[in-house]
Amino acid sequence: MIDLMQLALSNKKGYPFSAMMFERSTRRSIFVVNKVLTAKDPTAHAEIEAIRKAGKKGFNFNDCLIICSGEPCPMCVSAIAWAGIKEVYYLDSHKVANDKGYSFDQDVHRVNEFLNLGLKIIQIKHQSDIIGS
């Protein structure tokens, strides 16, 4: 399994964020990094890139979960819900990102509740806690 935190930290072409999309029934997965800087696209967050790539590969989003190296922003949480994905797991909270110099003032749990997205959003210690090694 790819270590999302290591992948995120090694991403020299953008902000240090990564994501993994996992399709349960087929056990297929994809790994992506943030491409905001390289694509010159402020929406190219890792979570959005994962949705784009998985869509091109024919993933069934209703059968997927997404694991993110960092807590997804409100834009990403909305896109995840819009895609039909029901579970989001993240490793570092937005507070950790702020401590590293990124400016994220968000509460995705509040956004989830306010927009009635129905997502299961859980912070984890290790990505292997979800799908195994």
Secondary structure, 3 states (H helix, E strand, C coil): CCCHHHHHHHCCCCCCCEEEEEECCCCEEEEEECCHHHHCCCCCCHHHHHHHHHHHCCCCHHHEEEEEEECCCHHHHHHHHHHCCCEEEEEECHHHHHHCCCCCCCCHHHHHHHCCCCCEEEECCCCHHHHCC
